[in-house]
Every structure is written in structure tokens, then in C-alpha cells.
Amino acid sequence: AQSVAQPEDQVNVAEGNPLTVKCTYSVSGNPYLFWYVQYPNRGLQFLLKYITGDNLVKGSYGFEAEFNKSQTSFHLKKPSALVSDSALYFCAVRDISGGSYIPTFGRGTSLIVHP
Amino acid sequence: GAVVSQHPSWVICKSGTSVKIECRSLDFQATTMFWYRQFPKQSLMLMATSNEGSKATYEQGVEKDKFLINHASLTLSTLTVTSAHPEDSSFYICSARDQKEDYGYTFGSGTRLTVV
């Protein structure tokens, strides 16, 4: 079984400050992990993924995420937030050993960056 | 990069009519496509998984006869909402998995359905 949790419904940060959006996961085997961003009335846009290799993954728009196996976390980070980063962020996981191609999505975290 | 085109972006229809939403993978072959429904300020709810040339697999609680899914080719899947009712109003999003890439999922831009 696979599951993912985004413990925060909303994250508020001032422009220019670092931001973190949290994600923890649970899988039976090894995970594929993803972050997506959704702007209003739009589909999801891919930000980054962890498949294997370096635990620190760099993605689009200056975002990065760190895979932490011991803490089963994959938090999304950015050193300096922009107002334009305000959007809904989804973490997703897929268990490699699960035999299914279906990813499980978190409930989403609304990021609000204040000018 | 991989692109998925979803059409229409928005549609308004009368109660009792049917609406078809198309999802096309433009530059890759999608063995598997997923259909999601999203309520305001909520997460994605997986409705069904469609595999090219076979019947869709519906999630528990999703009415097969109401949400007809067809995946006739490696680049096209359609979702038809039959006999639509106001409670079917929602944001529908498709996603496609590139058969060459085991871990890639590309999303369409979504369809806002309003049933009046």
C-alpha cells in the first residue's frame, strides 16, 4: 500500500523568504516521489521527481526537494519565495514494488506568498 | 517535453445532456491514462484508469454508466458524462503515462464542467 501526507493545508511566507512545503510518504518498497504545482483552473504542472540517486533533487522554477528515507519525507523547498509561487502544491508517491502505475496524491498545500 | 491536450477547457451544459471531454497525448504514446475529479480547494480524486484497447478500471463509488471512458488509441482517451446533473459540476483533469517512461505522468489543463 502507498500513501502520502501533506500535513499543512496552507503555508504563508513573505516574498524573499525561504519556503518549505512538507510531504511524508509510506510505501512497502522503494518510492518514486513527485511534486506538482497547480494554478487556478489549470491542470497540474510537473516540478520535480525523485527516482534514484542524489537525495537532493532540483526542479523547475528554482524549487528543490530532499528525499529523506529515514524520515520518509520529501519536503519541497525554495530559498527565496516569489509572489508568483502562490499556488496549490501536490506531493505524489508511487511504490516501485507495488506493481501498479497509479500514483497517490496528497491533499495539496496552498502556498501563499505575501508581497 | 511531453504534452497532454485536454479539450474543452470549460463547458456549460443543461441537465440531462451528455458532455464529452477529450484527452490527447501530443508527442508520446500513452498506454495508460487517468481521469481525476477535483472539487474546490480539494485534492484530486481518481475516477478511473484507462488502458488503450481495454475497458477502464473504475474506482470504488464511481458510476461506470454515468462516466463513460474510452481509450481507443495510444494518444486519445475520452470521458463522457452522461445525463449530467448539477452535482456533476466539477473540474475534471486527465493524466497520461508515457509508455516509454516508467515514472512520467503528464497532466492536461483540465475541464471546468458546469451543469445548469
Chai-1 contact restraints between the chains, C-beta under 6 A:
chainA,res_idxA,chainB,res_idxB,connection_type,confidence,min_distance_angstrom,max_distance_angstrom,comment,restraint_id
A,Y32,B,Y103,contact,1.0,0.0,6.0,A-B,restraint_1
A,R42,B,S109,contact,1.0,0.0,6.0,A-B,restraint_2
A,G43,B,I93,contact,1.0,0.0,6.0,A-B,restraint_3
A,G43,B,F107,contact,1.0,0.0,6.0,A-B,restraint_4
A,G43,B,G108,contact,1.0,0.0,6.0,A-B,restraint_5
A,G43,B,S109,contact,1.0,0.0,6.0,A-B,restraint_6
A,G43,B,G110,contact,1.0,0.0,6.0,A-B,restraint_7
A,L44,B,F107,contact,1.0,0.0,6.0,A-B,restraint_8
A,I51,B,Y103,contact,1.0,0.0,6.0,A-B,restraint_9
A,Y101,B,T32,contact,1.0,0.0,6.0,A-B,restraint_10
A,Y101,B,R97,contact,1.0,0.0,6.0,A-B,restraint_11
A,F105,B,S43,contact,1.0,0.0,6.0,A-B,restraint_12
A,F105,B,L44,contact,1.0,0.0,6.0,A-B,restraint_13
A,R107,B,S43,contact,1.0,0.0,6.0,A-B,restraint_14
A,G108,B,S43,contact,1.0,0.0,6.0,A-B,restraint_15
